[in-house]
Amino acid sequence: MAQQAPHPAEGSLSTETDWGFQFVDGEWIERGDREGMDVFDPSTRERIATVPAGTTGDVDAAYDAAASAQPEWEDTPPHRRASVIRSFVDALDDHFGELQSLLTAESGSCATKAKFEVMTAKGVAQEAAGFPTRVSGEYRNSLIPGKDNQVKRVPAGVVTVITPWNFPLSLTARAMVPALALGNAVVLKPAPNTPISGGLAVARLFEEAGLEPGLLNVVTGRDEEVGDAISGHSGADVVAFTGSTEVGRRVGKRAVDSLAFPALELGGNAPFVVLDDADLDAAVDAAVYGTVYHSGQACISINRHLVHASLADEYVDRLAERLAGVPAGSAHDEGTVVGPLVDERQRDSVLEYVGDTVDAGAALETGGETVPIDGVDDSLVVAPTVLSEVTNDMAAACNEHFGPVAPVITFADDDEAVEIANDTEYGLAAAVFGGDLGRAETVGDAIDAGMVHVNDQPINEEPHVPFGGRKASGIGRYNGEEVVREFTEPKWVSVQRKPRRYPF
């Protein structure tokens, strides 16, 4: 008789666990007669789990549980809420290696990226543990004699969290943990590609941390069914979404239609500007990292390399040589730097952008093809790719390509660099390299982005610093005091301490 796989509340956080459950009102709900969604390892292309395809009934049950549990959690003393968050941090430490392995198996994360992602989630939680006692209001003088005006910050209520597949653990933690710390309840829908590391495993960690039932509910499901039901649910007070701009527009509209506040972190098209006085060695070092970290599957990856014409030939040669030597293959191999893209659709999209750009007149310097993996028939690994002679309207430059691709565009002076950098609907992240820091910062100030990094690449996030973008890159900010404002609301309470005289 075959041995039964362990229940999520009993087994390790691994692909050997049976993840065929939803987590609602503190209970692991078996899949039952629901359809299943298979989860695949992007490196091996093997099925590693089957999770339930949730229903609108599951969504309603999750919001009912959240709405019932939230008022008591809001009234819970701050030290108790902080204690739960600190216990979650301990759980992350206890399961650090397992979470790394899950991220490798489920999202194709190479060793360094998987490690950094768990560390990022931990940093977010450590910052959020201070929120319960840091939330403060204001006192405002009144125009009416004898009146005190207090402006308090109170929890928004129920926060919907919809997270993507590229950084499933850290981006889930970035929204969900602060929401809980601030006295809200959460309904979480992880991406279909990463429902375990982005949802069910997180529920298990909070279960270990002692979070009260109903405060975190995880509904796995397909975007077109569960995603639509959650993004427009009348039980939500805030809808926190991280993902593409295309989907974010729909999510934001549905949230507003149900009178929920949309907190949206959307797509990017990060320019990496190399001025004529830049340290070329340092710039290329940064460019390699910012181009291929997690195979380019980050909204803040370098999407366009804008290089002064006097440096362009040498820059292209050095970058192509470096990227051609970056180890690419299975994410399970310890030395791999560039692993697989998440699925066939993403791989085919990246290769199509490259092909269209070459057809439009760009030169392919290296890459532009898949890298085989032993024993895998249809590899998802795209070789690091450098394209020269690119213009800003070519496919790999004007689109968020989300792959290990470096389109190089030349400019003649600082004004043209800024013009090209801003010639996009996005405004999330950017970077500028230059020898004169004042000049480089001036260029950075002129770039229309929510985050600009001077003499660094754009893949940066710190849990106490505002993270977010402008234009089509989203609404609102995460991290630090900014996320406190996203997940709480101002409440005006006036106290009339002396009898008031009315005109009638």
C-alpha positions in Angstrom: 0.0 0.0 0.0 1.4 3.4 -1.0 2.3 5.7 1.8 0.0 8.7 2.0 1.6 12.1 1.6 1.6 14.2 4.7 -1.0 16.9 5.4 0.2 20.5 5.1 -0.1 21.0 8.8 2.0 17.9 9.5 4.6 17.5 6.8 7.7 19.5 5.9 7.5 22.4 3.5 8.4 20.4 0.5 7.1 19.0 -2.7 6.6 15.7 -0.9 3.7 17.2 1.1 0.2 16.9 -0.2 -0.8 20.5 -1.0 -4.2 19.7 -2.3 -5.9 22.1 0.3 -7.3 25.6 0.7 -6.7 27.4 4.0 -9.8 29.1 5.2 -10.8 30.2 8.8 -7.8 28.3 10.2 -8.7 25.0 8.6 -7.1 23.0 5.8 -10.0 22.4 3.4 -9.5 19.3 1.2 -9.8 19.6 -2.5 -12.8 17.3 -2.6 -14.7 17.6 -5.9 -13.0 20.8 -7.0 -10.9 20.7 -10.1 -7.1 20.4 -9.6 -4.3 22.7 -10.8 -1.0 21.1 -11.6 2.2 22.8 -10.5 5.3 22.2 -12.5 9.0 22.6 -11.9 10.4 24.9 -14.6 13.7 23.2 -14.7 12.7 19.6 -15.0 9.2 20.2 -16.4 7.8 17.6 -14.0 4.6 18.0 -12.0 5.4 18.6 -8.4 2.0 19.2 -6.9 -1.7 19.6 -7.5 -3.7 22.2 -5.7 -7.4 23.0 -5.7 -8.9 25.2 -8.3 -10.9 27.3 -6.0 -14.5 28.4 -6.5 -16.5 31.5 -5.9 -17.9 29.7 -2.9 -14.3 29.4 -1.5 -13.8 33.1 -2.1 -17.0 34.0 -0.2 -16.1 31.7 2.7 -12.7 33.3 2.9 -14.1 36.8 3.1 -16.7 35.8 5.7 -14.0 34.3 7.9 -11.8 37.4 7.5 -14.7 39.8 8.3 -15.6 37.8 11.4 -12.1 37.6 12.8 -10.8 41.1 12.0 -12.6 43.2 14.7 -11.2 41.2 17.6 -7.7 41.3 16.0 -8.0 45.1 15.6 -8.7 45.3 19.4 -5.9 42.9 20.3 -3.1 44.7 22.2 -0.2 45.7 19.9 2.3 43.6 21.8 0.3 40.4 20.9 0.2 41.3 17.2 3.9 42.1 17.3 4.6 38.7 19.0 2.8 36.8 16.2 4.9 38.6 13.6 8.1 37.8 15.4 7.1 34.2 15.7 6.6 34.2 11.9 10.1 35.5 11.6 11.3 32.5 13.7 9.3 30.2 11.5 11.0 31.6 8.4 14.4 30.8 10.1 13.3 27.3 11.1 12.3 26.5 7.5 14.9 28.5 5.7 16.4 25.7 3.7 13.0 24.1 2.9 11.7 27.5 1.6 14.8 27.8 -0.6 14.1 24.4 -2.1 10.5 25.2 -2.7 11.4 28.4 -4.5 13.8 26.5 -6.7 11.3 23.7 -7.5 8.3 25.9 -8.0 9.6 29.2 -9.5 12.9 28.1 -11.0 14.8 30.2 -8.5 18.6 29.6 -8.6 20.4 29.2 -5.2 21.4 32.8 -4.7 18.0 34.2 -5.7 16.1 31.7 -3.5 18.3 32.6 -0.5 17.9 36.4 -1.0 14.2 36.0 -1.4 13.8 34.3 2.0 16.0 36.9 3.5 13.9 39.7 2.0 10.7 38.1 3.4 12.4 38.0 6.8 13.5 41.6 6.6 9.9 42.7 5.7 8.5 40.8 8.6 11.1 42.2 11.0 10.2 45.7 10.0 6.5 45.0 10.2 6.9 43.6 13.8 7.3 47.2 14.9 4.2 48.5 13.2 1.7 47.7 16.0 3.4 50.1 18.4 4.5 52.6 15.7 1.1 53.6 14.4 0.3 57.0 15.6 -2.2 59.8 14.9 -2.3 63.5 15.2 -3.8 66.3 17.3 -5.3 69.2 15.4 -6.4 72.4 16.9 -10.1 73.1 16.5 -11.9 76.2 15.2 -14.6 75.6 17.9 -13.9 76.5 21.5 -13.4 73.6 23.9 -13.0 70.9 21.2 -10.2 68.5 20.7 -9.5 67.0 17.3 -7.8 63.7 17.1 -6.9 62.0 13.8 -6.3 58.3 14.5 -5.0 55.6 12.1 -7.2 52.6 12.2 -7.0 49.3 10.2 -8.6 49.3 6.8 -10.4 46.0 7.6 -10.0 43.2 5.1 -7.0 43.3 2.7 -7.0 41.3 -0.5 -3.5 40.3 -1.5 -2.9 39.0 -5.1 0.7 38.1 -5.7 2.8 37.1 -8.7 5.0 34.1 -9.5 8.4 35.7 -9.9 9.1 36.5 -6.2 6.2 34.6 -4.6 7.4 34.5 -1.0 8.8 37.9 -0.6 6.1 39.8 -2.5 3.4 37.9 -0.6 5.2 38.8 2.7 5.6 42.5 1.6 1.9 43.0 1.5 0.4 40.4 3.8 2.6 40.7 6.9 2.2 44.5 7.3 -1.5 44.2 6.7 -1.7 41.7 9.6 0.6 43.6 11.8 -1.6 46.7 11.4 -4.8 44.9 12.6 -6.3 43.8 9.3 -7.4 40.4 8.1 -6.2 39.0 4.8 -7.6 37.0 1.9 -4.6 35.9 -0.3 -4.6 34.6 -3.8 -1.2 33.3 -4.9 -0.2 33.0 -8.6 -1.3 29.7 -10.2 2.4 28.9 -11.0 3.5 29.3 -7.4 0.6 28.6 -5.1 2.8 26.8 -2.4 5.7 29.2 -1.8 3.4 32.2 -2.5 0.5 31.1 -0.4 0.0 27.7 1.2 3.4 27.4 2.8 3.0 31.0 4.2 -0.3 29.9 5.8 1.5 27.0 7.4 4.2 29.3 8.8 1.6 31.6 10.3 -0.2 28.6 11.7 3.0 27.7 13.5 3.3 31.4 14.6 0.0 31.1 16.4 -2.1 33.5 14.2 -5.7 33.3 15.2 -8.1 31.5 12.7 -9.7 33.6 10.0 -7.1 36.3 9.9 -5.2 34.7 6.9 -7.2 32.8 4.3 -5.5 31.4 1.2 -7.6 30.5 -1.9 -5.7 29.0 -4.8 -7.3 29.1 -8.2 -7.1 30.3 -11.8 -6.8 34.0 -12.5 -9.9 34.2 -14.7 -12.1 32.6 -12.0 -10.8 33.1 -8.5 -8.8 36.2 -9.5 -11.8 38.0 -10.8 -13.9 37.0 -7.9 -11.3 38.2 -5.4 -10.3 41.5 -7.1 -13.9 42.7 -7.2 -15.2 41.2 -3.9 -17.5 43.5 -1.9 -15.9 42.2 1.3 -12.5 43.8 0.5 -11.4 47.2 1.9 -8.0 47.3 0.1 -6.9 45.3 -2.9 -3.1 44.9 -3.0 -1.9 43.6 -6.3 1.5 43.0 -7.7 1.8 42.1 -11.4 1.7 43.3 -14.9 0.2 46.6 -15.9 -2.3 45.0 -18.2 -3.8 42.8 -15.5 -3.4 45.6 -12.9 -5.6 47.9 -14.8 -8.4 45.3 -14.7 -7.8 44.5 -11.0 -7.8 48.2 -10.1 -11.0 48.9 -12.0 -12.8 46.0 -10.3 -11.5 47.1 -6.9 -12.7 50.7 -7.4 -16.1 49.4 -8.6 -16.5 47.6 -5.3 -15.2 50.8 -3.4 -12.0 49.1 -2.3 -8.7 51.0 -2.3 -6.3 49.7 -5.1 -2.7 49.4 -4.0 -1.0 48.4 -7.3 2.6 47.7 -8.0 2.8 47.1 -11.7 5.2 46.7 -14.6 8.4 48.5 -15.4 10.9 49.2 -18.2 14.0 50.2 -16.2 16.6 52.2 -18.1 20.2 51.8 -17.1 22.0 55.0 -18.1 25.8 54.9 -18.6 27.2 58.4 -18.9 30.4 59.2 -20.8 32.4 59.6 -17.6 31.3 56.3 -16.0 33.6 53.7 -14.6 33.0 51.1 -17.3 34.3 48.2 -15.3 31.8 49.0 -12.5 29.0 49.7 -14.9 29.4 46.4 -16.7 29.5 44.5 -13.4 26.2 46.2 -12.3 24.7 45.6 -15.8 25.4 41.8 -15.7 23.7 41.5 -12.3 20.8 43.8 -13.1 20.1 42.0 -16.4 20.2 38.3 -15.4 19.2 38.2 -11.8 16.4 35.6 -11.7 16.7 35.4 -15.5 15.5 38.9 -15.9 12.1 38.1 -14.4 11.8 41.1 -12.1 9.8 44.3 -12.7 12.9 46.3 -11.7 15.4 44.4 -13.9 17.3 46.4 -16.4 15.1 46.5 -19.4 17.1 49.0 -21.6 20.8 49.8 -21.5 21.3 53.5 -22.5 24.9 54.0 -23.2 26.8 57.1 -24.3 27.9 56.7 -28.0 31.6 57.1 -27.1 31.4 54.1 -24.8 28.9 51.9 -26.7 31.2 49.7 -28.7 33.4 48.8 -25.8 30.4 48.4 -23.5 28.6 46.0 -25.9 31.8 43.9 -26.3 32.4 43.6 -22.6 28.8 42.9 -21.7 28.4 40.3 -24.4 31.6 38.5 -23.3 30.5 38.5 -19.7 27.0 37.4 -20.3 28.1 34.6 -22.7 30.1 33.2 -19.8 27.3 33.3 -17.2 26.4 29.7 -16.2 22.9 28.9 -17.5 20.8 25.7 -16.9 18.8 23.9 -14.3 18.0 25.9 -11.2 18.8 22.8 -9.2 22.5 23.0 -10.2 24.3 24.9 -7.5 26.4 26.9 -9.9 23.6 28.1 -12.2 23.1 31.8 -12.4 20.5 32.0 -15.2 17.8 29.4 -14.7 14.6 28.7 -16.5 11.8 31.1 -17.3 8.6 30.2 -15.5 6.7 28.6 -18.4 6.5 28.2 -22.1 4.5 31.3 -22.6 7.1 33.4 -20.9 9.9 31.8 -22.9 8.2 32.2 -26.2 7.4 35.8 -25.5 11.0 36.6 -24.7 12.3 34.9 -27.8 9.7 36.6 -29.9 10.8 40.0 -28.6 14.4 39.2 -29.5 13.5 37.9 -33.0 11.3 41.0 -33.7 14.1 43.3 -32.6 16.6 41.6 -34.9 14.2 41.8 -37.7 13.8 45.5 -37.1 17.5 46.0 -37.6 19.2 45.3 -34.3 22.4 43.1 -34.1 22.4 39.9 -32.1 25.7 39.9 -30.2 25.2 36.8 -28.1 22.3 34.6 -27.0 18.9 34.6 -28.6 18.3 30.9 -28.1 17.4 28.3 -25.5 20.0 26.5 -23.4 19.4 22.7 -23.3 19.1 20.8 -20.0 20.1 17.2 -19.8 17.0 14.9 -19.7 14.6 17.8 -20.5 12.9 17.8 -23.9 11.8 21.4 -24.0 14.1 23.7 -22.0 12.7 26.9 -20.6 16.2 28.4 -20.2 16.9 31.4 -22.5 20.6 32.2 -23.0 21.7 35.7 -21.8 21.2 37.9 -24.8 22.8 41.2 -25.9 21.3 43.3 -28.7 23.2 46.3 -30.2 22.0 49.0 -32.6 18.7 49.1 -30.8 16.2 52.0 -30.9 13.7 52.7 -28.2 10.7 51.6 -30.4 12.0 48.1 -31.0 10.2 45.2 -29.4 12.8 44.2 -26.8 13.1 47.9 -25.7 9.6 49.3 -25.6 8.1 46.2 -24.0 8.8 44.8 -20.5 10.5 41.7 -21.9 10.9 39.9 -18.5 13.9 37.9 -19.7 17.8 37.9 -19.6 17.9 40.3 -22.5 20.1 43.4 -22.8 19.0 45.8 -25.6 21.7 48.6 -25.9 20.6 52.0 -27.1 23.1 54.9 -27.7 22.7 58.6 -26.8 24.7 61.7 -27.6 24.2 63.8 -24.4 22.5 63.8 -21.0 19.3 65.5 -22.4 18.9 62.7 -25.0 19.5 60.1 -22.3 16.7 61.5 -20.2 14.4 61.8 -23.2 14.9 58.2 -24.1 14.7 57.0 -20.5 11.3 58.7 -20.1 9.9 57.6 -23.5 7.9 54.8 -22.0 4.5 54.4 -20.2 6.3 52.9 -17.2 8.0 54.7 -14.3 9.1 52.1 -11.8 12.9 51.9 -11.4 16.0 53.3 -13.1 19.7 53.6 -12.6 22.4 56.0 -13.7 26.2 55.4 -13.8 28.6 58.3 -13.9 32.0 59.5 -12.6 30.6 62.9 -11.5 28.1 62.0 -8.8 26.4 65.4 -8.9 25.9 65.1 -12.6 24.7 61.5 -12.4 22.2 62.5 -9.7 20.9 65.4 -11.8 20.2 62.9 -14.6 18.5 60.6 -12.1 16.3 63.4 -10.8 15.1 64.1 -14.4 14.1 60.5 -15.0 10.4 60.0 -14.3 10.5 56.9 -12.0 9.6 56.1 -8.4 13.0 54.7 -7.6 16.4 55.8 -9.1 19.8 54.3 -8.1 23.0 56.2 -8.9 26.1 54.0 -9.6 24.2 50.9 -8.9 21.7 48.7 -10.9 17.9 49.0 -10.2 17.3 45.7 -8.4 17.1 47.1 -4.9 14.6 46.8 -2.1 14.9 47.7 1.5 12.0 47.0 3.9 12.0 50.6 5.4 12.3 52.5 2.2 9.3 53.3 -0.1 9.0 51.0 -3.0 6.7 51.8 -6.0 6.4 53.6 -9.3 4.8 56.4 -11.3 2.7 56.5 -14.5 1.7 53.0 -15.6 3.8 51.4 -12.9 1.2 51.6 -10.2 -0.6 53.4 -7.4 0.8 53.7 -3.9 3.9 52.4 -2.2 5.1 49.4 -0.1 7.5 49.3 2.8 8.1 51.4 5.9 5.7 54.2 6.8 4.3 54.2 3.3 2.7 50.8 3.6 1.3 51.8 7.0 -0.7 54.5 5.2 -1.8 52.0 2.5 -3.3 49.6 5.0 -4.8 52.0 7.6 -7.3 54.8 7.3 -7.5 58.2 9.0 -10.3 58.5 11.5 -11.3 61.9 12.9 -12.5 61.8 16.4 -13.5 65.1 18.1 -14.2 65.6 21.8 -16.2 68.6 22.9 -14.9 69.2 26.4 -16.9 72.3 27.1 -20.6 72.9 26.3 -21.0 74.2 22.8 -23.3 77.1 22.0 -25.4 76.5 18.9 -27.0 79.2 16.8 -30.5 77.6 17.1 
